[in-house]
Amino acid sequence: MAISHNAPPKSLQSILDEVGGPVKLLRGSNLGPYTFPVITPEFKLAGRSAGLEG
């Protein structure tokens, strides 16, 4: 999908219709897989001590 800088902005719905849906749009992304950040051990217990865990 080429982006033209002279064309008016498209709506999200028109982009989804053009690509074939949200799943195809995300799977066809050239950004690559999302890498979740690593939470260091000293912060894993912070929620428990503050009583935030369910």
Gaussian input, Z-matrix of N, CA and C with variables (Angstrom, degrees):
# hf/3-21g

backbone

0 1
 N
 C     1     B1
 C     2     B2     1     A1
 N     3     B3     2     A2     1     D1
 C     4     B4     3     A3     2     D2
 C     5     B5     4     A4     3     D3
 N     6     B6     5     A5     4     D4
 C     7     B7     6     A6     5     D5
 C     8     B8     7     A7     6     D6
 N     9     B9     8     A8     7     D7
 C    10    B10     9     A9     8     D8
 C    11    B11    10    A10     9     D9
 N    12    B12    11    A11    10    D10
 C    13    B13    12    A12    11    D11
 C    14    B14    13    A13    12    D12
 N    15    B15    14    A14    13    D13
 C    16    B16    15    A15    14    D14
 C    17    B17    16    A16    15    D15
 N    18    B18    17    A17    16    D16
 C    19    B19    18    A18    17    D17
 C    20    B20    19    A19    18    D18
 N    21    B21    20    A20    19    D19
 C    22    B22    21    A21    20    D20
 C    23    B23    22    A22    21    D21
 N    24    B24    23    A23    22    D22
 C    25    B25    24    A24    23    D23
 C    26    B26    25    A25    24    D24
 N    27    B27    26    A26    25    D25
 C    28    B28    27    A27    26    D26
 C    29    B29    28    A28    27    D27
 N    30    B30    29    A29    28    D28
 C    31    B31    30    A30    29    D29
 C    32    B32    31    A31    30    D30
 N    33    B33    32    A32    31    D31
 C    34    B34    33    A33    32    D32
 C    35    B35    34    A34    33    D33
 N    36    B36    35    A35    34    D34
 C    37    B37    36    A36    35    D35
 C    38    B38    37    A37    36    D36
 N    39    B39    38    A38    37    D37
 C    40    B40    39    A39    38    D38
 C    41    B41    40    A40    39    D39
 N    42    B42    41    A41    40    D40
 C    43    B43    42    A42    41    D41
 C    44    B44    43    A43    42    D42
 N    45    B45    44    A44    43    D43
 C    46    B46    45    A45    44    D44
 C    47    B47    46    A46    45    D45
 N    48    B48    47    A47    46    D46
 C    49    B49    48    A48    47    D47
 C    50    B50    49    A49    48    D48
 N    51    B51    50    A50    49    D49
 C    52    B52    51    A51    50    D50
 C    53    B53    52    A52    51    D51
 N    54    B54    53    A53    52    D52
 C    55    B55    54    A54    53    D53
 C    56    B56    55    A55    54    D54
 N    57    B57    56    A56    55    D55
 C    58    B58    57    A57    56    D56
 C    59    B59    58    A58    57    D57
 N    60    B60    59    A59    58    D58
 C    61    B61    60    A60    59    D59
 C    62    B62    61    A61    60    D60
 N    63    B63    62    A62    61    D61
 C    64    B64    63    A63    62    D62
 C    65    B65    64    A64    63    D63
 N    66    B66    65    A65    64    D64
 C    67    B67    66    A66    65    D65
 C    68    B68    67    A67    66    D66
 N    69    B69    68    A68    67    D67
 C    70    B70    69    A69    68    D68
 C    71    B71    70    A70    69    D69
 N    72    B72    71    A71    70    D70
 C    73    B73    72    A72    71    D71
 C    74    B74    73    A73    72    D72
 N    75    B75    74    A74    73    D73
 C    76    B76    75    A75    74    D74
 C    77    B77    76    A76    75    D75
 N    78    B78    77    A77    76    D76
 C    79    B79    78    A78    77    D77
 C    80    B80    79    A79    78    D78
 N    81    B81    80    A80    79    D79
 C    82    B82    81    A81    80    D80
 C    83    B83    82    A82    81    D81
 N    84    B84    83    A83    82    D82
 C    85    B85    84    A84    83    D83
 C    86    B86    85    A85    84    D84
 N    87    B87    86    A86    85    D85
 C    88    B88    87    A87    86    D86
 C    89    B89    88    A88    87    D87
 N    90    B90    89    A89    88    D88
 C    91    B91    90    A90    89    D89
 C    92    B92    91    A91    90    D90
 N    93    B93    92    A92    91    D91
 C    94    B94    93    A93    92    D92
 C    95    B95    94    A94    93    D93
 N    96    B96    95    A95    94    D94
 C    97    B97    96    A96    95    D95
 C    98    B98    97    A97    96    D96
 N    99    B99    98    A98    97    D97
 C   100   B100    99    A99    98    D98
 C   101   B101   100   A100    99    D99
 N   102   B102   101   A101   100   D100
 C   103   B103   102   A102   101   D101
 C   104   B104   103   A103   102   D102
 N   105   B105   104   A104   103   D103
 C   106   B106   105   A105   104   D104
 C   107   B107   106   A106   105   D105
 N   108   B108   107   A107   106   D106
 C   109   B109   108   A108   107   D107
 C   110   B110   109   A109   108   D108
 N   111   B111   110   A110   109   D109
 C   112   B112   111   A111   110   D110
 C   113   B113   112   A112   111   D111
 N   114   B114   113   A113   112   D112
 C   115   B115   114   A114   113   D113
 C   116   B116   115   A115   114   D114
 N   117   B117   116   A116   115   D115
 C   118   B118   117   A117   116   D116
 C   119   B119   118   A118   117   D117
 N   120   B120   119   A119   118   D118
 C   121   B121   120   A120   119   D119
 C   122   B122   121   A121   120   D120
 N   123   B123   122   A122   121   D121
 C   124   B124   123   A123   122   D122
 C   125   B125   124   A124   123   D123
 N   126   B126   125   A125   124   D124
 C   127   B127   126   A126   125   D125
 C   128   B128   127   A127   126   D126
 N   129   B129   128   A128   127   D127
 C   130   B130   129   A129   128   D128
 C   131   B131   130   A130   129   D129
 N   132   B132   131   A131   130   D130
 C   133   B133   132   A132   131   D131
 C   134   B134   133   A133   132   D132
 N   135   B135   134   A134   133   D133
 C   136   B136   135   A135   134   D134
 C   137   B137   136   A136   135   D135
 N   138   B138   137   A137   136   D136
 C   139   B139   138   A138   137   D137
 C   140   B140   139   A139   138   D138
 N   141   B141   140   A140   139   D139
 C   142   B142   141   A141   140   D140
 C   143   B143   142   A142   141   D141
 N   144   B144   143   A143   142   D142
 C   145   B145   144   A144   143   D143
 C   146   B146   145   A145   144   D144
 N   147   B147   146   A146   145   D145
 C   148   B148   147   A147   146   D146
 C   149   B149   148   A148   147   D147
 N   150   B150   149   A149   148   D148
 C   151   B151   150   A150   149   D149
 C   152   B152   151   A151   150   D150
 N   153   B153   152   A152   151   D151
 C   154   B154   153   A153   152   D152
 C   155   B155   154   A154   153   D153
 N   156   B156   155   A155   154   D154
 C   157   B157   156   A156   155   D155
 C   158   B158   157   A157   156   D156
 N   159   B159   158   A158   157   D157
 C   160   B160   159   A159   158   D158
 C   161   B161   160   A160   159   D159

   B1=1.4449
   B2=1.5248
   B3=1.3038
   B4=1.4543
   B5=1.5224
   B6=1.3104
   B7=1.4578
   B8=1.5195
   B9=1.3071
   B10=1.4571
   B11=1.5182
   B12=1.3107
   B13=1.4609
   B14=1.5211
   B15=1.3325
   B16=1.4580
   B17=1.5211
   B18=1.3150
   B19=1.4550
   B20=1.5248
   B21=1.3330
   B22=1.4699
   B23=1.5323
   B24=1.3297
   B25=1.4620
   B26=1.5248
   B27=1.3289
   B28=1.4588
   B29=1.5240
   B30=1.3093
   B31=1.4607
   B32=1.5295
   B33=1.3086
   B34=1.4650
   B35=1.5227
   B36=1.3263
   B37=1.4611
   B38=1.5228
   B39=1.3279
   B40=1.4661
   B41=1.5305
   B42=1.3197
   B43=1.4726
   B44=1.5213
   B45=1.3340
   B46=1.4635
   B47=1.5226
   B48=1.3259
   B49=1.4651
   B50=1.5223
   B51=1.3193
   B52=1.4654
   B53=1.5314
   B54=1.3343
   B55=1.4614
   B56=1.5229
   B57=1.3225
   B58=1.4634
   B59=1.5131
   B60=1.3089
   B61=1.4652
   B62=1.5156
   B63=1.3438
   B64=1.4659
   B65=1.5266
   B66=1.3308
   B67=1.4666
   B68=1.5232
   B69=1.3162
   B70=1.4657
   B71=1.5245
   B72=1.3289
   B73=1.4670
   B74=1.5251
   B75=1.3431
   B76=1.4642
   B77=1.5198
   B78=1.3306
   B79=1.4617
   B80=1.5179
   B81=1.3149
   B82=1.4556
   B83=1.5181
   B84=1.3142
   B85=1.4561
   B86=1.5258
   B87=1.3055
   B88=1.4652
   B89=1.5282
   B90=1.3265
   B91=1.4662
   B92=1.5172
   B93=1.3261
   B94=1.4575
   B95=1.5048
   B96=1.3184
   B97=1.4641
   B98=1.5261
   B99=1.3236
   B100=1.4594
   B101=1.5189
   B102=1.3024
   B103=1.4633
   B104=1.5217
   B105=1.3141
   B106=1.4538
   B107=1.5235
   B108=1.3191
   B109=1.4675
   B110=1.5241
   B111=1.2999
   B112=1.4626
   B113=1.5231
   B114=1.3290
   B115=1.4608
   B116=1.5170
   B117=1.3016
   B118=1.4609
   B119=1.5266
   B120=1.3453
   B121=1.4746
   B122=1.5326
   B123=1.3163
   B124=1.4702
   B125=1.5238
   B126=1.3424
   B127=1.4575
   B128=1.5254
   B129=1.3125
   B130=1.4639
   B131=1.5272
   B132=1.3084
   B133=1.4506
   B134=1.5218
   B135=1.3227
   B136=1.4643
   B137=1.5116
   B138=1.3160
   B139=1.4513
   B140=1.5147
   B141=1.3226
   B142=1.4652
   B143=1.5253
   B144=1.3247
   B145=1.4560
   B146=1.5222
   B147=1.3406
   B148=1.4582
   B149=1.5306
   B150=1.3361
   B151=1.4472
   B152=1.5239
   B153=1.3251
   B154=1.4469
   B155=1.5205
   B156=1.2883
   B157=1.4602
   B158=1.5194
   B159=1.3586
   B160=1.4529
   B161=1.4201
   A1=107.77
   A2=116.58
   A3=121.71
   A4=110.17
   A5=116.65
   A6=121.97
   A7=108.40
   A8=115.35
   A9=120.68
   A10=108.57
   A11=117.19
   A12=120.86
   A13=111.85
   A14=117.92
   A15=121.29
   A16=112.26
   A17=117.99
   A18=122.24
   A19=110.30
   A20=117.03
   A21=118.74
   A22=109.48
   A23=118.18
   A24=120.57
   A25=111.31
   A26=115.39
   A27=121.79
   A28=109.16
   A29=115.16
   A30=119.19
   A31=108.33
   A32=115.86
   A33=120.47
   A34=109.95
   A35=116.49
   A36=120.01
   A37=111.52
   A38=117.75
   A39=119.70
   A40=111.29
   A41=117.17
   A42=120.66
   A43=110.34
   A44=116.95
   A45=120.53
   A46=111.16
   A47=117.11
   A48=120.88
   A49=110.83
   A50=116.49
   A51=122.01
   A52=111.58
   A53=116.34
   A54=121.52
   A55=111.58
   A56=117.37
   A57=120.26
   A58=113.52
   A59=118.10
   A60=121.62
   A61=112.06
   A62=115.95
   A63=120.52
   A64=113.96
   A65=117.01
   A66=119.72
   A67=110.06
   A68=116.68
   A69=119.96
   A70=111.04
   A71=116.61
   A72=120.00
   A73=110.64
   A74=116.87
   A75=120.43
   A76=112.49
   A77=116.73
   A78=119.55
   A79=111.72
   A80=117.06
   A81=121.35
   A82=113.13
   A83=117.14
   A84=121.46
   A85=110.43
   A86=116.35
   A87=119.64
   A88=111.73
   A89=117.14
   A90=120.51
   A91=112.72
   A92=117.24
   A93=120.81
   A94=111.07
   A95=117.55
   A96=120.71
   A97=111.46
   A98=115.57
   A99=121.07
   A100=109.01
   A101=117.22
   A102=122.70
   A103=107.88
   A104=116.02
   A105=119.86
   A106=110.18
   A107=116.61
   A108=119.28
   A109=110.94
   A110=116.01
   A111=121.80
   A112=107.73
   A113=115.63
   A114=120.52
   A115=107.05
   A116=115.68
   A117=120.16
   A118=110.37
   A119=117.54
   A120=121.78
   A121=114.59
   A122=118.47
   A123=118.53
   A124=112.01
   A125=118.04
   A126=120.35
   A127=112.46
   A128=118.58
   A129=121.19
   A130=111.06
   A131=118.32
   A132=121.57
   A133=113.12
   A134=118.42
   A135=121.15
   A136=111.97
   A137=118.64
   A138=121.74
   A139=113.23
   A140=116.53
   A141=120.94
   A142=111.20
   A143=116.90
   A144=119.16
   A145=112.09
   A146=117.09
   A147=120.60
   A148=110.72
   A149=117.82
   A150=121.40
   A151=113.27
   A152=117.14
   A153=121.38
   A154=113.40
   A155=117.70
   A156=120.18
   A157=109.40
   A158=115.26
   A159=120.99
   A160=116.03
   D1=112.97
   D2=-179.41
   D3=-84.30
   D4=143.13
   D5=178.98
   D6=-105.09
   D7=125.55
   D8=177.18
   D9=-101.25
   D10=129.69
   D11=-178.04
   D12=-81.93
   D13=-10.16
   D14=-179.95
   D15=-95.68
   D16=-16.57
   D17=-177.55
   D18=-80.75
   D19=151.02
   D20=175.98
   D21=-66.11
   D22=153.30
   D23=-178.24
   D24=-62.26
   D25=143.43
   D26=178.32
   D27=-90.32
   D28=154.72
   D29=174.77
   D30=-80.06
   D31=159.24
   D32=177.80
   D33=-60.22
   D34=-40.27
   D35=-179.25
   D36=-62.46
   D37=-40.25
   D38=179.76
   D39=-67.09
   D40=-34.86
   D41=177.04
   D42=-68.07
   D43=-43.53
   D44=178.39
   D45=-63.05
   D46=-40.48
   D47=178.37
   D48=-64.21
   D49=-40.04
   D50=-178.61
   D51=-65.97
   D52=-40.69
   D53=-176.50
   D54=-82.10
   D55=-32.55
   D56=-179.01
   D57=115.23
   D58=10.57
   D59=176.66
   D60=127.00
   D61=168.09
   D62=-176.32
   D63=-66.71
   D64=-34.15
   D65=-178.72
   D66=-66.71
   D67=-44.97
   D68=179.10
   D69=-65.47
   D70=-36.01
   D71=178.37
   D72=-63.16
   D73=-45.26
   D74=-178.41
   D75=-73.00
   D76=-38.74
   D77=179.44
   D78=-69.71
   D79=-27.96
   D80=179.70
   D81=-87.44
   D82=2.80
   D83=-178.95
   D84=-67.26
   D85=143.14
   D86=178.55
   D87=-96.09
   D88=16.23
   D89=179.23
   D90=-79.67
   D91=-23.53
   D92=-178.69
   D93=89.69
   D94=177.05
   D95=-177.44
   D96=-70.27
   D97=149.60
   D98=177.45
   D99=-78.53
   D100=131.76
   D101=177.30
   D102=-104.45
   D103=119.65
   D104=-179.27
   D105=-74.24
   D106=141.44
   D107=-179.86
   D108=-68.55
   D109=149.84
   D110=178.51
   D111=-85.27
   D112=129.72
   D113=177.80
   D114=-98.63
   D115=120.43
   D116=-177.16
   D117=-69.64
   D118=151.31
   D119=-174.38
   D120=-55.03
   D121=-33.86
   D122=-176.62
   D123=-67.47
   D124=-19.99
   D125=179.10
   D126=-96.57
   D127=-13.73
   D128=-179.54
   D129=-68.58
   D130=-31.79
   D131=-178.18
   D132=-91.24
   D133=-5.32
   D134=-177.18
   D135=-62.69
   D136=-38.65
   D137=179.14
   D138=-66.15
   D139=-37.47
   D140=179.45
   D141=-66.27
   D142=-44.82
   D143=-178.04
   D144=-69.54
   D145=-24.28
   D146=179.10
   D147=-90.38
   D148=-2.67
   D149=179.45
   D150=74.90
   D151=26.19
   D152=-176.61
   D153=-91.62
   D154=-13.03
   D155=-176.86
   D156=-86.03
   D157=143.26
   D158=-175.51
   D159=-75.44

